[in-house]
Amino acid sequence: MSRPHVIVVGGGLAGLRAALACSDAGARVTLLEARARLGGATWSTTRAGLQVDNGQHVFLRCCTAYRGFLADLGVEDRVVLQERLEVPVLVPGRAPAWIRRHRLPAPAHLAPSLLRFAPLALGQRLAVARTARRLAALDRLAPQVDSRRFGDWLAEQGESDAAIDGFWDLLVRPTLNLSARDSSLALAAKVFQTGLLSAPDAADIGWAGVPLAELHAEPAARLLRERGADVRLRARVDAVEGSLEGAPSLLADGERLTADAVVVAVPHDAAAELLPATSGVDAGALARLGASPIVNLHVVFDRPVTELAFAAGLGTPLQWIFDRTRSSGLARGQYLTVSLSAADAWVGHARDELRRVFLPAFEALFPAARAATVERFFVTCERAATFYQGPGTAALRPGPDLAWRGVHLAGAWTDTDWPATMEGAVKSGALAAQHALTSARGTASARAAA
Ligand SMILES: Cc1cc2nc3c(=O)[nH]c(=O)nc-3n(C[C@H](O)[C@H](O)[C@H](O)COP(=O)(O)OP(=O)(O)OC[C@H]3O[C@@H](n4cnc5c(N)ncnc54)[C@H](O)[C@@H]3O)c2cc1C
């Protein structure tokens, strides 16, 4: 039997995972990426000698598909993964509070630090512990759960505004790119059940120790090419064509390419443009998935202003702050990034306006910043960083199969059981590859027999 040919459209993490899985399984792979680089929503650039990522990316120890992908790329040593969950929570003018795991079985492993979490009053901490137990027991896959707002459910459990904003939002906003109040209850439950309450070490935090391009795009391109895959950049696909029975084909820059299977691993709005209704794609549903922005502030100080590798902020506009000095190649001073999730309020603001708001906030959190000089301040903005992870999205996220034979979907927005994350993207790519290989082998054998 001739080797089946799989075309993967889109070189983000979903497409890279799918392409690697298909070539590992012996398929001939063509990867078509519209941009001049791979990596999709995880990309890096150089700004006046500084290696800059489009936005800080973190993962958790429980992100096993993503970590397996890093292992396949041979880059596990390029990430930092905490030995034990430990998050400093900084409140202006107060001592840091800590969210830590302790040597206790889940979910008790978080109880000691929760009970000492000074930003909340003791009664609020006890209420949070009680609500967390209820959240652990929630059937998050029930349709009525996904149709509810997490904030409404929290209020129903008796959670105060202070606890919603000072505890639940601290964890939900960066993971769902939406406020705790607006998020889907099902997705918030997923975050807590899988990330925090399932196993003591599940929520240990990891991040890239090198620019994202050196973690994903470059090693994946090298590996794919070593395995004989045809990786084409600046190759925009204009249409995917298929039918209930025949082999799919597509148009890329005016050229028609045929394949035994196609994995469409592009963002949801692009998928709706590439695939007509006859394919089984519901463009209206994909449009309703919407978008939510992430803004990153990049600040270079002339001297170190904090020893923390990262911290969360409370009572400050600085949401999550990360030290990127080493990974950026900065030789002197300190480079901090601030990740602002669900950042609608900050999109479109001029750099100087953001400077006026955020630099005093740095000084309030890090006293050493008062004496430091800000050498650089710039902003990166991803307007459609993730889909809008509000109520009702579960029903809008399709699985890998379409009505058309041999055309499969992947992407962090598909039905992965995960929020829009690197883990979800990699999982979707692996699943789409399995389905594409089955279709492609069937088509290739039928072709050989004809
Ligand atoms: C600033 C920011 C911060 C984030 N932080 C985190 C985090 O901390 N942790 C986490 O887990 N996740 C985070 N995410 C989310 C995560 O990056 C994404 O969910 C994931 O990378 C999406 O991968 P994907 O392959 O599904 O899609 P994408 O990365 O969007 O890849 C799709 C690819 O398809 C290409 N494409 C589109 N149309 C076409 C076409 N017609 N022809 C050919 N190619 C096409 C695009 O150019 C793109 O390369 C963050 C995202 C952003 C933007």
The ligand as a Tripos MOL2 file, in Angstrom:
@<TRIPOS>MOLECULE
LIG
   53    58     1     0     0
SMALL
NO_CHARGES

@<TRIPOS>ATOM
      1 C1         -0.9510   36.2940   24.4440 C.3       1 LIG1
      2 C2         -1.4140   34.8820   24.6750 C.ar      1 LIG1
      3 C3         -1.1740   34.2840   25.9040 C.ar      1 LIG1
      4 C4         -1.5770   32.9720   26.1250 C.ar      1 LIG1
      5 N1         -1.2730   32.3800   27.3170 N.ar      1 LIG1
      6 C5         -1.4920   31.0470   27.4620 C.ar      1 LIG1
      7 C6         -1.0070   30.3810   28.6040 C.ar      1 LIG1
      8 O1         -0.4190   30.9760   29.5170 O.2       1 LIG1
      9 N2         -1.2010   29.0230   28.6880 N.ar      1 LIG1
     10 C7         -1.8440   28.3250   27.6970 C.ar      1 LIG1
     11 O2         -1.9450   27.0930   27.8160 O.2       1 LIG1
     12 N3         -2.3460   28.9570   26.6120 N.ar      1 LIG1
     13 C8         -2.1760   30.2890   26.4560 C.ar      1 LIG1
     14 N4         -2.6240   30.9270   25.3430 N.ar      1 LIG1
     15 C9         -3.4620   30.1640   24.3910 C.3       1 LIG1
     16 C10        -2.6260   29.2740   23.4820 C.3       1 LIG1
     17 O3         -1.5110   29.9830   22.9690 O.3       1 LIG1
     18 C11        -3.4910   28.8270   22.3180 C.3       1 LIG1
     19 O4         -4.6850   28.2410   22.8070 O.3       1 LIG1
     20 C12        -2.8310   27.7920   21.4260 C.3       1 LIG1
     21 O5         -1.4890   28.1330   21.1450 O.3       1 LIG1
     22 C13        -3.6440   27.7080   20.1270 C.3       1 LIG1
     23 O6         -3.0440   26.7740   19.2420 O.3       1 LIG1
     24 P1         -3.8090   26.3480   17.9280 P.3       1 LIG1
     25 O7         -2.8710   25.5090   17.1590 O.co2     1 LIG1
     26 O8         -5.1350   25.7970   18.2770 O.co2     1 LIG1
     27 O9         -4.1270   27.6900   17.1110 O.3       1 LIG1
     28 P2         -3.1620   28.8100   16.5610 P.3       1 LIG1
     29 O10        -1.9680   28.9170   17.4150 O.co2     1 LIG1
     30 O11        -4.0000   30.0220   16.3670 O.co2     1 LIG1
     31 O12        -2.6650   28.2780   15.1460 O.3       1 LIG1
     32 C14        -3.4350   28.3670   13.9810 C.3       1 LIG1
     33 C15        -2.4890   28.5860   12.7990 C.3       1 LIG1
     34 O13        -3.2540   28.5370   11.5820 O.3       1 LIG1
     35 C16        -2.7020   29.4760   10.6810 C.3       1 LIG1
     36 N5         -3.7010   29.7750    9.6720 N.ar      1 LIG1
     37 C17        -4.8490   30.4850    9.8000 C.ar      1 LIG1
     38 N6         -5.5190   30.5270    8.6160 N.ar      1 LIG1
     39 C18        -4.7830   29.8290    7.7350 C.ar      1 LIG1
     40 C19        -4.9470   29.5240    6.3580 C.ar      1 LIG1
     41 N7         -6.0160   29.9270    5.6630 N.pl3     1 LIG1
     42 N8         -3.9950   28.7830    5.7260 N.ar      1 LIG1
     43 C20        -2.9070   28.3390    6.4110 C.ar      1 LIG1
     44 N9         -2.6870   28.6190    7.7340 N.ar      1 LIG1
     45 C21        -3.6200   29.3460    8.3730 C.ar      1 LIG1
     46 C22        -2.3680   30.6520   11.5870 C.3       1 LIG1
     47 O14        -1.4520   31.5320   10.9510 O.3       1 LIG1
     48 C23        -1.8000   29.9430   12.8180 C.3       1 LIG1
     49 O15        -0.4080   29.7610   12.7210 O.3       1 LIG1
     50 C24        -2.2780   32.2510   25.1120 C.ar      1 LIG1
     51 C25        -2.5360   32.8640   23.8730 C.ar      1 LIG1
     52 C26        -2.0980   34.1540   23.6500 C.ar      1 LIG1
     53 C27        -2.3650   34.7810   22.3090 C.3       1 LIG1
@<TRIPOS>BOND
     1     1     2 1
     2     2     3 ar
     3     2    52 ar
     4     3     4 ar
     5     4     5 ar
     6     4    50 ar
     7     5     6 ar
     8     6     7 ar
     9     6    13 1
    10     7     8 2
    11     7     9 ar
    12     9    10 ar
    13    10    11 2
    14    10    12 ar
    15    12    13 ar
    16    13    14 ar
    17    14    15 1
    18    14    50 ar
    19    15    16 1
    20    16    17 1
    21    16    18 1
    22    18    19 1
    23    18    20 1
    24    20    21 1
    25    20    22 1
    26    22    23 1
    27    23    24 1
    28    24    25 2
    29    24    26 1
    30    24    27 1
    31    27    28 1
    32    28    29 2
    33    28    30 1
    34    28    31 1
    35    31    32 1
    36    32    33 1
    37    33    34 1
    38    33    48 1
    39    34    35 1
    40    35    36 1
    41    35    46 1
    42    36    37 ar
    43    36    45 ar
    44    37    38 ar
    45    38    39 ar
    46    39    40 ar
    47    39    45 ar
    48    40    41 1
    49    40    42 ar
    50    42    43 ar
    51    43    44 ar
    52    44    45 ar
    53    46    47 1
    54    46    48 1
    55    48    49 1
    56    50    51 ar
    57    51    52 ar
    58    52    53 1
@<TRIPOS>SUBSTRUCTURE
     1 LIG1         1 GROUP 0 **** ****
